[in-house]
Amino acid sequence: MPQSTASFSAALKNVYLPGIREELNEKTNLLDLFTEGDLTQYEWQGAQLVFALHSSRNYSGVMYVPEGGGLPAAGSQGTTDLLVPIAHLKGRIQLSYEVMRASRSDKGAFVRAMDLEQKGLVNDVARQRNRALAGYGAEVLAVITTGATSTLQTIENPGGVSGTVNPGRFLKPGMVIVITDPTGTTIRSTTTASVVSVSGSVLTLSTSIASTTSDIITLGTGTLVSTGQGSFSDASMGILGLVDNGTFVQTIFGLNRNATANAFFNSTVMTNVGVINTDILQRGVDNCEEVSGEMIDKFVCHSSVRREISKMTEADRRYASTDKPQNYDAGTLAGANRKDLQYNGWSFRTDKDFAYGYLAGVNTSHLIWTPETKGEWAEDDGTILLRVANVDAYEARFRVSENFVTDKSNAQVMYSGITVNISSGVWAD
């Protein structure tokens, strides 16, 4: 019988290529806009940062008068404060002595276990920061559609934004969550649960939870109290709150937008847009300029909205004719993310976490990053690795303390309810 690969298999080697290939989407386009661009940064100091705002004119003290007529009643300029708190995001890893020892060289492992966990945690923290920045500070991952006492929960409104398409886009297997009442106060079934899977609108949990319709889902932990702890309203402020008129955030940084005296801090909001067109885009920009005296300089949206913007010019594209055969490109450089799509010279930045059907027009000179800790491994006692009590293992902690602010909300515009096409069941990790 001739020798074959099957009979010779015991002598054949498996050849492993070096390194580990990245399969996750590590892009954080929205976060990069704030932290790596030219936006203003204020280093955190004290208990909170205070932005003093010029909020109203001396309306009563100015008037035309006839000769010999009475002077206007004296008035004054109005001022108010934005009180910006800090938000803390923390990550934690733990490794046994054995895995650290076994992976200490290339001979024993593709990558050092410590390096993989440390670099991975830094990326995971950035991932959560980006998701929060696309939201409005509430930290809502999804909302319960119909309450039930079950490991199976039906969900909607991803990120707390009304919608039924891909409701589980921010819920990942292995994630620890809590379900609370809509105020974030009462934890249902007084326990945490792990996400097992998400299929359509059905969320499968590791533990049965007695939920109620309209309950909310947030990140959770049971490390300090066995009854569970949620993260409702503990996140940094996001674009949906910064560019808003009270729809998502009524009171922002201590300022009640619904109060008549504070109407100056409302963004221009164009709702129920439907099919986007240049008139709607320009109307929102013009309204924003009329109120604030300033023009936006960038758009931020999900890629599905950018596709709708691209459609507006598709019929007008022209191709140069020559005597040589042409290979016409049916797409655009913007579609390949090699060049920004533009409107009035303003580019569109797409982000995987942005709300479906929403488009923010922002003035980047009035978007501010206020970091206290930009990202560091806790080593206050002189070492990054901490011994874990009672076992031969070590842990490390990574932390970021920051917030994101606008000092002029009326210099921004938000479009919502834009008709878009979304691939069901497809969303970022």
C-alpha positions in Angstrom: 0.0 0.0 0.0 1.5 3.4 -1.0 2.3 6.0 1.6 -0.3 8.8 1.8 -0.8 11.9 3.8 -3.4 10.0 5.8 -1.1 7.2 6.8 1.8 9.7 7.2 -0.3 12.1 9.3 1.4 11.3 12.6 4.7 12.6 11.2 3.3 15.7 9.6 3.5 19.0 11.5 0.8 21.6 11.9 2.6 24.9 11.0 1.4 27.9 13.0 1.9 31.3 11.6 3.0 34.0 14.0 0.7 36.4 15.8 -3.0 36.7 16.3 -5.2 38.1 13.5 -7.6 40.9 14.5 -11.3 40.0 13.7 -13.0 42.8 15.6 -13.9 46.3 14.5 -11.7 48.5 16.6 -12.6 51.8 14.9 -13.8 54.6 17.1 -14.5 57.4 14.6 -16.7 59.4 16.9 -14.3 59.2 19.8 -11.4 60.1 17.5 -13.2 63.3 16.5 -13.1 64.5 20.1 -9.8 63.1 21.3 -7.6 63.1 18.2 -8.8 66.1 16.2 -8.5 69.8 16.7 -11.3 70.1 19.3 -10.8 72.2 22.4 -9.7 70.3 25.5 -9.9 71.5 29.1 -8.0 69.6 31.8 -10.3 68.6 34.6 -9.8 70.4 38.0 -11.9 70.4 41.2 -15.3 68.9 41.8 -16.8 70.0 38.5 -16.1 72.3 35.5 -18.2 75.5 35.2 -18.9 77.2 31.9 -20.3 80.7 32.3 -22.7 81.4 29.5 -24.0 84.8 28.2 -27.7 83.9 28.0 -29.8 87.0 27.4 -29.6 90.7 26.4 -30.5 93.9 28.2 -34.0 93.9 26.5 -35.6 96.5 28.6 -32.7 99.0 28.6 -32.7 99.9 24.8 -35.4 101.8 22.9 -35.9 104.6 20.4 -37.3 107.7 22.2 -38.6 111.1 21.0 -37.0 114.4 21.9 -37.7 115.0 25.6 -39.1 111.5 26.0 -38.4 109.1 28.9 -35.4 106.9 28.9 -35.8 103.1 28.8 -35.9 101.2 32.0 -32.4 100.0 32.9 -31.9 96.3 32.4 -29.0 93.9 32.5 -27.2 91.1 30.6 -28.2 87.6 31.6 -25.7 84.9 32.5 -26.0 81.3 33.7 -23.7 78.4 34.3 -23.2 74.9 32.9 -22.1 72.6 35.7 -20.2 69.7 34.1 -19.7 66.5 36.2 -17.1 63.9 35.5 -17.9 60.3 34.3 -15.7 57.4 35.3 -15.2 54.4 33.0 -13.2 51.5 34.4 -12.0 48.2 33.1 -10.6 45.1 34.9 -8.6 42.0 33.9 -7.4 39.0 35.9 -4.9 36.3 35.0 -3.7 33.2 36.8 0.0 32.7 37.5 -0.1 29.6 35.4 -1.3 31.3 32.1 1.2 34.1 32.5 4.0 31.6 33.0 2.9 29.3 30.1 2.7 32.2 27.6 6.0 33.8 28.6 7.7 33.1 25.2 7.0 32.6 21.5 7.7 28.9 21.9 4.7 28.4 24.2 2.2 30.9 22.9 1.3 33.1 19.9 1.0 36.1 22.2 1.7 36.8 25.9 -1.5 36.5 27.8 -0.8 39.7 29.7 -0.2 41.6 26.5 -3.4 40.3 24.9 -5.5 41.2 27.9 -4.0 44.6 28.5 -4.1 45.7 24.9 -7.6 44.2 24.5 -8.9 46.0 27.6 -7.7 49.4 26.3 -9.5 48.8 23.0 -12.6 47.6 24.9 -12.7 50.7 27.0 -12.4 52.8 23.9 -15.2 50.8 22.3 -17.5 51.6 25.2 -16.5 55.3 25.2 -17.4 55.5 21.5 -20.8 53.9 22.1 -21.6 56.2 25.0 -20.5 59.2 22.9 -23.1 58.3 20.3 -25.8 58.3 23.0 -27.1 60.8 25.5 -25.5 59.9 28.9 -28.3 57.6 30.0 -26.3 54.4 29.3 -29.5 52.6 28.0 -28.5 49.6 25.9 -32.1 48.6 24.9 -35.6 48.7 26.3 -37.9 45.8 27.2 -40.8 45.6 24.7 -43.1 43.3 26.7 -42.3 42.4 30.3 -41.9 38.7 31.3 -40.5 36.5 34.0 -38.1 34.6 31.8 -34.6 34.2 30.5 -36.1 35.3 27.2 -36.7 39.1 26.9 -38.1 40.9 23.9 -36.3 44.2 23.3 -36.5 47.4 21.2 -35.0 50.9 21.1 -31.3 50.2 20.8 -29.3 52.7 22.8 -32.6 54.2 24.1 -33.5 55.5 20.6 -36.9 54.6 19.3 -36.6 51.8 16.7 -37.1 48.0 16.2 -34.3 47.4 13.7 -31.3 45.5 15.2 -32.5 46.2 18.8 -29.7 44.2 20.2 -26.9 46.1 18.5 -25.3 47.1 21.8 -25.8 43.8 23.6 -23.0 41.2 23.3 -22.8 37.7 24.5 -20.9 37.6 27.9 -21.9 41.1 28.8 -23.2 41.5 32.4 -26.3 43.6 32.5 -29.1 44.6 34.8 -32.8 45.4 34.0 -34.3 48.3 35.9 -37.4 50.3 35.9 -37.4 53.3 33.5 -35.9 55.6 36.1 -32.9 53.3 36.6 -33.7 53.0 40.3 -35.3 49.6 40.9 -33.3 46.6 39.8 -35.7 43.8 38.6 -35.3 40.5 40.4 -32.5 42.2 42.4 -29.8 40.5 40.3 -27.4 40.8 37.4 -27.5 38.5 34.3 -25.2 37.6 31.5 -26.1 38.0 27.9 -26.2 34.5 26.3 -27.3 35.6 22.8 -29.3 38.1 20.8 -31.5 37.0 17.9 -33.8 39.6 16.3 -35.8 41.1 19.1 -35.2 38.2 21.5 -32.5 38.6 24.2 -31.5 35.4 25.9 -30.1 35.8 29.5 -28.3 33.4 31.8 -30.8 34.1 34.6 -34.6 34.5 34.6 -35.6 38.1 35.2 -39.0 39.4 36.1 -39.2 42.5 33.8 -41.9 45.0 33.1 -42.8 46.7 29.8 -40.6 49.7 29.2 -37.9 48.6 31.6 -34.4 49.5 30.6 -31.2 47.5 30.2 -27.8 48.9 31.3 -24.4 47.5 32.0 -24.2 45.9 35.5 -22.1 44.3 38.1 -22.6 42.2 41.2 -19.0 42.6 42.6 -20.0 45.0 45.4 -23.6 44.2 46.2 -25.3 40.8 45.5 -28.5 42.6 44.5 -26.7 44.1 41.5 -25.6 47.6 40.4 -26.5 49.3 37.2 -24.9 52.1 35.3 -27.9 54.3 34.4 -27.0 57.9 33.9 -23.4 57.3 34.8 -22.0 57.6 31.3 -20.3 60.7 29.8 -22.6 62.9 27.7 -23.1 61.9 24.0 -23.9 63.7 20.8 -27.7 62.9 21.1 -27.7 65.0 24.3 -25.3 67.7 23.2 -27.2 68.3 19.9 -30.7 68.3 21.3 -33.7 70.4 22.4 -34.9 68.4 25.3 -36.0 65.3 23.4 -33.3 63.1 25.0 -31.8 65.3 27.7 -34.1 67.9 29.2 -31.7 69.1 31.9 -28.1 69.1 30.7 -25.3 70.0 33.0 -27.8 71.6 35.4 -29.5 73.7 32.7 -33.2 73.0 32.1 -33.7 73.4 28.4 -37.5 73.5 28.8 -37.4 76.6 30.9 -38.2 79.7 28.8 -35.1 81.5 30.0 -32.9 78.7 28.8 -34.3 78.2 25.3 -31.0 79.7 24.0 -29.4 76.3 24.7 -31.7 74.3 22.4 -30.3 73.0 19.1 -32.2 73.2 15.9 -34.0 69.8 15.5 -35.6 68.7 12.3 -37.9 65.7 13.1 -39.7 63.2 10.9 -37.5 64.1 7.9 -38.3 61.1 5.7 -36.5 61.1 2.4 -33.5 63.5 2.8 -33.0 66.2 0.3 -30.9 69.3 -0.1 -33.7 71.7 0.9 -34.1 70.0 4.3 -30.4 69.9 4.8 -30.0 73.6 4.0 -33.1 74.6 6.0 -31.7 73.0 9.1 -28.3 74.7 8.6 -29.9 78.1 7.9 -32.2 77.8 11.0 -29.1 76.9 13.1 -27.2 79.9 11.7 -30.2 82.3 12.3 -30.4 81.3 16.0 -26.7 81.0 16.8 -25.0 83.3 14.3 -22.6 80.4 13.4 -22.3 77.8 10.7 -21.8 74.1 11.3 -18.6 72.6 9.8 -19.1 68.8 9.9 -21.9 66.1 9.8 -21.9 63.0 11.9 -24.1 60.0 11.1 -24.4 56.2 10.6 -23.2 55.0 7.2 -26.8 54.3 6.2 -27.6 58.0 6.3 -24.5 58.8 4.3 -25.8 56.4 1.6 -29.0 58.4 1.4 -27.0 61.6 1.0 -24.9 60.0 -1.8 -28.1 59.0 -3.6 -29.0 62.7 -4.0 -26.2 63.3 -6.4 -26.0 59.9 -8.2 -28.3 60.9 -11.1 -26.2 64.0 -11.7 -22.9 62.2 -12.0 -21.2 62.7 -15.4 -18.4 60.7 -17.0 -15.7 62.2 -19.2 -15.7 60.8 -22.8 -12.4 60.0 -24.6 -11.5 57.9 -27.6 -10.2 55.2 -25.2 -12.4 52.5 -23.6 -13.6 53.6 -20.2 -14.0 51.5 -17.0 -16.6 53.6 -15.2 -16.5 53.2 -11.4 -20.1 52.7 -10.2 -19.3 53.8 -6.7 -17.5 56.8 -5.1 -14.3 57.3 -3.1 -16.6 58.2 -0.2 -18.2 54.8 -0.5 -14.8 53.2 -0.1 -14.0 55.5 2.9 -11.1 56.9 0.9 -12.6 60.4 0.7 -15.3 62.2 2.6 -18.7 62.8 1.1 -19.4 66.5 1.3 -22.3 69.0 1.4 -21.4 72.7 1.1 -17.8 71.6 1.7 -18.6 70.0 5.0 -17.6 66.4 5.4 -19.7 63.5 6.7 -18.1 61.4 9.4 -19.7 58.0 9.8 -19.7 56.0 13.0 -20.9 52.4 13.6 -22.6 53.4 16.9 -24.6 56.4 15.7 -28.4 56.1 15.9 -30.2 54.9 12.7 -32.0 57.7 10.8 -30.2 60.5 12.7 -27.8 63.1 11.2 -26.0 65.7 13.4 -24.6 68.9 12.0 -22.0 70.1 14.4 -19.8 73.1 14.9 -16.5 71.6 16.1 -15.3 74.8 17.7 -18.1 74.4 20.3 -17.5 70.7 21.0 -15.2 70.2 24.0 -13.4 67.2 25.6 -12.9 67.6 29.3 -10.5 64.8 30.5 -9.2 64.3 34.0 -7.6 60.9 33.2 -7.2 60.2 29.5 -6.5 56.6 30.1 -4.2 54.9 32.6 -3.4 51.7 34.4 -4.0 52.0 38.1 -0.6 52.0 39.8 -1.1 54.3 42.8 0.7 51.9 45.0 3.6 51.6 42.6 2.6 48.5 40.7 0.1 47.7 37.9 -0.4 44.1 38.9 -2.3 43.5 42.1 -2.3 40.1 43.9 -5.8 38.4 44.1 -6.6 37.3 47.6 -6.7 33.5 48.2 -5.6 32.4 44.7 -2.4 32.5 42.7 -3.5 35.2 40.3 -3.1 38.8 39.5 -5.4 41.6 38.3 -5.0 45.0 36.7 -7.4 48.0 36.3 -7.6 50.6 33.5 -9.5 53.8 34.0 -10.7 56.9 32.1 -12.3 59.9 33.7 -13.8 62.5 31.3 -16.8 64.2 29.8 -17.9 65.7 26.5 -19.5 69.1 26.4 -20.8 71.8 24.1 -20.7 75.4 25.2 -23.1 76.4 22.5 -25.8 73.9 21.8 -27.7 76.2 19.4 -24.7 76.2 17.0 -25.6 72.5 16.2 -28.4 70.9 14.2 -30.0 67.4 14.4 -32.1 65.7 11.8 -34.1 62.7 12.8 -36.5 60.2 11.2 -34.5 60.0 8.0 -35.5 57.2 5.8 -32.7 54.7 5.6 -32.0 51.1 4.6 -30.5 48.9 7.3 -29.2 45.4 7.0 -31.1 43.4 9.6 -29.0 41.3 11.9 -25.8 43.1 10.8 -24.1 45.5 13.3 -20.7 46.2 14.8 -19.2 44.0 17.5 
